[in-house]
Structures are given as structure tokens and as C-alpha cells.
Amino acid sequence: MAEPQPLVEVSDLSRYFDVSAPPLERLLQRKSRAWLKALDGVSFNIGRGETFALVGESGCGKSTVARCLVGLYRPSGGRIAFDGVDLARLNHRKTAAPLRRRMQMIFQDPYASLNPRWRVRRIVAEPLVTFGLVKREAELRARVGELLEQVRLSPADGDKFPHEFSGGQRQRISIARALAARPEFLVCDEPTSALDVSVQAQILNLMKDLQRAFGLTYLFISHNLAVIYQVSDRVGVMYLGRLVEIAASDRLFARPLHPYTRLLIETIPRLDPHGEREPVAGEVPNPIDPPPGCTFHPRCPFANDRCRVERPELIAVDGALVACHAVEERRLPALTTNSPA
């Protein structure tokens, strides 16, 4: 029996930003154009009802992936398909609208993502009006009240302004707005990073309940590995615009393969008798002028001459996908770690 088609398919996705000096300055100083490679050949799939997480240090390209998926950035290359349809072919707004309605985004900062001049009812109703899902005013008010109740707020909260709510409540409003268009796929760009730890747990539990209730598919982006472990089915580890490891969540946290993944997991705080753990060594290289070969090699304790000249590609190893010459050549010592609790 053939496997079901993934809901989201990303193939060799790239996104470059022109960071060149002005033309006259380049001419006088004989400089060439400079490009920041935010994404450089990213490929992954997300199955229906699955939570696929992206994790990595700041600047690795996680949010750029999110913005490319929902159409806020146009990819420089590669392919993004949603339910088998190549999004690059949907150039006309009317053609793209029905498909775009099926994917929505929850942004990182609940204080910046809501219009402070609008009442909550208008904020949540905006997708309903934009996509023409509700015509009558009474039906619109009823639907907004239903959405607010789904995120555990009161319909009466629709008469308030965003400044009257806490950060966690504002993020609930953002989730209600995202659910208004009845999407199938939600891109969650660090939705809990600006919240207190106790509020983070409430929002994560709410999102898991909504996923079960409506069969939602999530792309969940975070730098917090404990959060990733709690919510994800599969995890993609990003470094400098590329995926270096993809594995099931339990598999990744129990037996990480890539040296970068190992270093990230070693930074998770734990109450154990082994003392302080070493932080991730070194600094992320300049994405405008990345190192040759494996971009992680300046920070990797297992790098050799091949790592410095040949860029590794994702290969299947022990139930995971990993881009590492040391793993391929079995030069790394075996490592087993406890999953974060």
C-alpha cells in the first residue's frame, strides 16, 4: 500500500537576501554584491496531523522557513508544495486565496502581532471577513464568540482592546484569529518564547488540545529544546541555513547523532549530580561568508580534512537523517542521553 502524501513538502528550499553596499560605493571600492544565504537547500515533509519542529540557534533560518511557507517571503529557489500543489505556481491572488486560507501563522510576539487600535472582536473576525466565510453580522459575532471560547476566553472579551490582556491572553487571541479561517496547517513561530514558564505550559496544552480536536498539522519553531520535546513528533535541527539532522522526537533526544545536536541537547538544564554542562562552543559563522565544506566544522571537535572541504548531505543512518561525515564514517563515540522532562 502506498504511503499517504504529506500535507507539506519542502524540496531544496533556498532564500537569499541582497546585503550589498549601494551601487556607487561598490563601484568606488570595487566591491562585488554580497548575499546572505538564510536558507541553502532545506528539504523536509510534514504529514497530516503531525507536529514537525525546527530547532537551532538564533540566525539559523527557522523563521525564514516559516515566512516562506506562508508566503511572506518569496523563495530564491526550491519548491514548496501544499497538499500536492506547488505554491510557486499560485501567482494570482484569487487563485492562491483558497489554498492560503488552509494555512495560518501564529507569531512570536503577542504584543506586536495584534493591532492595538482594534477591538478583539474585529481582530478575530478579520480572516472571516477577508475570506468571505461569514456574511451576516449576527453570524459573525456568534462565530467570534465561539472562537474565543475555544481558546478559553470569554465572548465578552471581544469588546476589549489588546492592551487589556496579559501576554498569555494575547497569544490566545492570536490563536483564535489563526483558527478563524478553519485552517489545516498552522505555522507556529516561537509562540511561547515571550511568555512566562507557567503560561507557556498553558499555551502548549491548549495547542495540543486544539490539534486533537480539529486534526491540525503544525510546523513548530523554537529554540527551547524542552518545549520541542513536549510538542513534537519529529524534529529537524538547523544550522546556518541547512538541516543537519531529522529524526523522531524520542529518537533524537535519546540518541542524537550530529555533533551539533549533541551539543544543543547538552545545554538542557537538568537536576542531576553531574555538575555544570559545557555550553555550545564557538560562535555561529557569518552567513554572508560561511566556512567551506561543513559549516559546523570550525566548532566541531570531530572535524577532519574532509569536513573542511566537502559539504555533507543528509543520509539515512539508524532511523534518522543526518548530514555529517563523522557519522557516516562512524568516527563519533556512541552517546545516549536522557530525554528532558
Secondary structure, 3 states (H helix, E strand, C coil): CCCCCCCEEEEEEEEEEECCCCHHHHHHHCCCCCEEEEEEEEEEEECCCCEEEEECCCCCCHHHHHHHHCCCCCCCEEEEEECCEEHHHCCCHHHHHHHHCCEEEECCCCCCCCCCCCCHHHHHHHHHHHCCCCCCHHHHHHHHHHHHHHCCCCHHHHHCCHHHCCHHHHHHHHHHHHHCCCCCEEEEECCCCCCCHHHHHHHHHHHHHHHHHHCCEEEEECCCHHHHHHHCCEEEEEECCEEEEEEEHHHHHHCCCCHHHHHHHHCCCCCCCCCCCCCCCCCCCCCCCCCCCCCCHHHCCCCCHHHHHCCCCCEEECCEEECCHHHHCCCCCCCCCCCCC
